[in-house]
Amino acid sequence: MTDPFRPLKNALGRFATGVALAGCADRAGRPVLLTVNSFTSVSLAPPLVLWCIEKKASTFIAFMAAPGYSINVLKAGQRALSDRFAAHAPEPIGADEVERWITGAPILKDRLAAFDCAVRDRHDAGDHAILIAEVLRFDAGPGAPLLYFASRYGEGPEAEG
Ligand SMILES: Cc1cc2nc3c(=O)[nH]c(=O)nc-3n(C[C@H](O)[C@H](O)[C@H](O)COP(=O)(O)O)c2cc1C
């Protein structure tokens, strides 16, 4: 069956992005993670970011209910994590692989950068919701990013400084 959205997806996919795992804690405090490339910066003062979640995602209810979320920017060598958390019902992340900062959302110990964020606004937007949040804590480390372009992975240059 042909996908009627393929031409639009092809054009949108020409915009190269990084890859991140968005995370939150569910009502029982368990870590929930989802591969995303819709993450973007919004404002510096106050520090605001956003990403968009598909309403059909099995993690939608958890993210809509969570008061905070994390963004874990993946390194070039972390493609397996991207694939794992883009799959339905992935093997949960190990407790020893994550830490918790302020909001309780899971922060990957191995990451290029991380942001722990308090949700400020949830906007209905077609078949997605836009989750705008204030960055409460962040860090950035050395390494090269995992990139996503035209439905394929790539590798970016090493970060400087
Ligand atoms: C590189 C990449 C980027 C993605 N970006 C998003 C995104 O920004 N928002 C989103 O809701 N899903 C995104 N997805 C899809 C989800 O990771 C996931 O595949 C989807 O929620 C299916 O899981 P489910 O069957 O448990 O609902 C992306 C997938 C990949 C591979």
The ligand as an SDF file (V2000), in Angstrom:
LIG
                    3D

 31 33  0  0  0  0  0  0  0  0999 V2000
   14.7050    9.2050   14.0300 C   0  0  0  0  0  0  0  0  0  0  0  0
   13.3090    9.1310   14.5750 C   0  0  0  0  0  0  0  0  0  0  0  0
   12.6930   10.2890   15.0360 C   0  0  0  0  0  0  0  0  0  0  0  0
   11.4020   10.2470   15.5820 C   0  0  0  0  0  0  0  0  0  0  0  0
   10.8290   11.4010   16.0400 N   0  0  0  0  0  0  0  0  0  0  0  0
    9.6100   11.3680   16.6230 C   0  0  0  0  0  0  0  0  0  0  0  0
    9.0530   12.5520   17.1940 C   0  0  0  0  0  0  0  0  0  0  0  0
    9.6520   13.6320   17.1710 O   0  0  0  0  0  0  0  0  0  0  0  0
    7.8200   12.4560   17.7810 N   0  0  0  0  0  0  0  0  0  0  0  0
    7.1200   11.2720   17.8190 C   0  0  0  0  0  0  0  0  0  0  0  0
    6.0070   11.2430   18.3650 O   0  0  0  0  0  0  0  0  0  0  0  0
    7.6380   10.1220   17.3040 N   0  0  0  0  0  0  0  0  0  0  0  0
    8.8690   10.1520   16.7240 C   0  0  0  0  0  0  0  0  0  0  0  0
    9.4140    9.0040   16.2160 N   0  0  0  0  0  0  0  0  0  0  0  0
    8.6410    7.7420   16.3060 C   0  0  0  0  0  0  0  0  0  0  0  0
    8.7280    7.1010   17.6950 C   0  0  0  0  0  0  0  0  0  0  0  0
   10.0900    6.9740   18.1130 O   0  0  0  0  0  0  0  0  0  0  0  0
    8.1260    5.6760   17.7320 C   0  0  0  0  0  0  0  0  0  0  0  0
    8.5630    4.9710   16.5960 O   0  0  0  0  0  0  0  0  0  0  0  0
    6.6230    5.6440   17.7710 C   0  0  0  0  0  0  0  0  0  0  0  0
    6.1500    6.3360   18.9030 O   0  0  0  0  0  0  0  0  0  0  0  0
    6.0910    4.2030   17.7420 C   0  0  0  0  0  0  0  0  0  0  0  0
    6.0160    3.6340   19.0530 O   0  0  0  0  0  0  0  0  0  0  0  0
    4.6380    2.9320   19.5280 P   0  0  0  0  0  0  0  0  0  0  0  0
    4.3180    1.8820   18.5120 O   0  0  0  0  0  0  0  0  0  0  0  0
    4.9610    2.3550   20.8770 O   0  0  0  0  0  0  0  0  0  0  0  0
    3.6030    4.0070   19.5810 O   0  0  0  0  0  0  0  0  0  0  0  0
   10.7050    9.0240   15.6480 C   0  0  0  0  0  0  0  0  0  0  0  0
   11.3350    7.8430   15.1850 C   0  0  0  0  0  0  0  0  0  0  0  0
   12.6120    7.9030   14.6600 C   0  0  0  0  0  0  0  0  0  0  0  0
   13.2680    6.6300   14.1850 C   0  0  0  0  0  0  0  0  0  0  0  0
  1  2  1  0
  2  3  1  0
  2 30  2  0
  3  4  2  0
  4  5  1  0
  4 28  1  0
  5  6  2  0
  6  7  1  0
  6 13  1  0
  7  8  2  0
  7  9  1  0
  9 10  1  0
 10 11  2  0
 10 12  1  0
 12 13  2  0
 13 14  1  0
 14 15  1  0
 14 28  1  0
 15 16  1  0
 16 17  1  0
 16 18  1  0
 18 19  1  0
 18 20  1  0
 20 21  1  0
 20 22  1  0
 22 23  1  0
 23 24  1  0
 24 25  2  0
 24 26  1  0
 24 27  1  0
 28 29  2  0
 29 30  1  0
 30 31  1  0
M  END
$$$$
